[in-house]
Amino acid sequence: MVARAKPKRMYRTMQGRMVDIEKLRTANESVQAVGNMNVNARGDVLGAGGQVVRLKETIIKQYYEQPKGMVSDTPTKNKPMPAPKVEPVKTVQKMTPVASKPAPMKAEPTPVKEVESKPVATFKPKAESTAKKGIDAALDGLE
């Protein structure tokens, strides 16, 4: 079986131009990538002045050497830990409750407004009228 060469992927832009993305990637792989990760387009970690600190291959090799789910024993940063500051223990004095009366509140009387009273209508039941009205009067003689 003969291995075929990988065909070049050409992309057509909105303006109709043909662009080879792989050629662009290889031409610009040493340019610093945009963002806050301090890497170039290849993935190499960059230090001060754009100098390569760690190659992408070493980063990938270290990732696959470490078993998944386990933490490495060696710290990544070798900064000494500051000694914890020990503060003297402060004693707390217990306070005894003091019985005190709350200060009397000064309440100002609110002025009372006089309201005019209107006579209230009282309910007077009407005397039942013996005369039938409406449908009752019409149906009265139909039986």
matplotlib code that plots the C-alpha trace (Angstrom):
import matplotlib.pyplot as plt

x = [0.0, 1.4, 0.9, -0.6, 0.6, -1.8, -3.6, -3.3, -6.3, -7.1, -9.8, -11.7, -12.1, -15.2, -13.4, -12.7, -9.0, -7.5, -5.6, -3.4, -3.8, -1.0, 1.4, 0.3, 0.8, 4.3, 5.3, 4.1, 4.8, 7.5, 5.2, 3.8, 0.2, -2.5, -3.6, -2.3, -0.7, 2.8, 3.1, 4.0, 1.8, 3.5, 2.8, 6.3, 6.3, 7.9, 9.8, 11.0, 11.7, 10.0, 12.7, 11.6, 11.7, 10.2, 9.5, 6.1, 7.6, 8.8, 5.5, 3.6, 6.2, 5.8, 2.0, 1.9, 4.6, 2.5, -0.3, -3.8, -5.5, -2.2, -0.5, 3.3, 5.4, 7.7, 6.3, 6.3, 7.5, 10.4, 9.6, 10.2, 7.1, 7.1, 7.1, 3.7, 3.4, 2.4, 0.4, 0.2, -3.0, -5.2, -7.3, -10.9, -12.5, -16.0, -18.4, -21.1, -24.5, -25.6, -29.3, -30.2, -33.5, -34.0, -34.3, -37.9, -39.0, -40.6, -43.8, -45.5, -49.3, -50.7, -53.3, -56.8, -58.7, -62.4, -64.4, -67.9, -70.4, -73.0, -76.3, -76.2, -79.0, -80.9, -82.5, -86.2, -87.9, -90.6, -94.0, -94.7, -97.0, -99.8, -99.9, -98.0, -95.8, -94.1, -94.1, -95.9, -98.9, -98.9, -98.7, -101.3, -104.4, -102.9, -103.5]
y = [0.0, 3.4, 6.4, 9.4, 12.9, 14.9, 17.3, 21.0, 22.6, 25.8, 28.1, 30.7, 34.1, 36.2, 38.3, 35.2, 34.8, 31.4, 31.0, 28.1, 28.0, 25.5, 27.8, 30.7, 28.7, 27.6, 31.1, 32.7, 30.0, 32.0, 35.1, 35.7, 34.7, 37.2, 36.7, 36.4, 32.9, 34.1, 31.5, 31.7, 30.3, 26.9, 26.6, 27.3, 29.1, 32.5, 34.5, 38.1, 39.7, 36.9, 34.3, 30.6, 29.2, 25.8, 24.0, 22.6, 19.1, 19.1, 20.4, 17.6, 15.0, 16.1, 16.0, 12.4, 11.1, 12.1, 9.6, 11.0, 11.7, 11.9, 15.0, 15.3, 15.3, 18.1, 21.6, 23.5, 26.7, 26.5, 29.5, 29.1, 29.3, 32.2, 31.2, 31.5, 34.5, 33.4, 36.1, 36.1, 34.7, 37.5, 36.9, 37.9, 39.4, 38.3, 41.1, 41.0, 42.1, 45.4, 45.9, 49.3, 50.8, 52.0, 55.7, 56.8, 57.7, 61.1, 60.7, 63.8, 63.5, 63.7, 66.3, 64.9, 66.3, 66.7, 65.1, 66.4, 63.7, 63.0, 61.3, 57.7, 56.2, 53.6, 50.5, 50.4, 47.3, 48.1, 46.8, 43.9, 45.0, 42.7, 43.6, 41.3, 42.7, 41.5, 37.9, 36.9, 39.0, 37.5, 33.9, 34.4, 33.7, 30.8, 27.8]
z = [0.0, -1.0, 1.4, -0.3, 0.2, 2.3, 0.0, 0.8, 2.3, 0.4, 1.7, -0.3, 1.4, 1.2, -1.4, -3.5, -2.8, -2.1, 1.2, 2.4, 6.1, 6.8, 5.0, 7.1, 10.3, 9.5, 8.4, 11.7, 14.3, 16.1, 16.5, 20.0, 20.2, 21.3, 24.9, 28.4, 28.2, 27.0, 24.2, 20.6, 17.8, 18.1, 21.8, 23.2, 26.5, 26.2, 28.8, 29.0, 25.6, 23.7, 24.3, 24.3, 27.9, 27.4, 24.1, 23.3, 23.0, 26.6, 27.9, 26.0, 27.2, 30.8, 30.5, 29.2, 31.7, 34.7, 35.3, 35.1, 38.4, 40.4, 41.6, 41.1, 44.3, 43.1, 43.2, 39.9, 41.6, 44.0, 46.2, 49.9, 52.0, 54.5, 58.1, 59.7, 62.0, 65.6, 67.4, 71.2, 72.6, 73.8, 76.9, 76.8, 79.9, 80.6, 81.0, 83.7, 82.6, 84.1, 84.8, 83.4, 82.5, 78.9, 78.5, 78.4, 74.9, 74.4, 72.5, 71.2, 71.1, 67.6, 67.0, 66.5, 63.6, 63.9, 61.1, 60.2, 60.7, 58.1, 58.8, 58.1, 56.0, 58.0, 56.5, 56.6, 55.3, 52.7, 53.3, 51.0, 48.2, 47.4, 43.8, 41.5, 38.8, 35.7, 34.8, 38.0, 37.1, 33.5, 34.7, 37.4, 35.3, 33.2, 35.3]

ax = plt.figure().add_subplot(projection="3d")
ax.plot(x, y, z, "-o")
ax.set_aspect("equal")
plt.show()
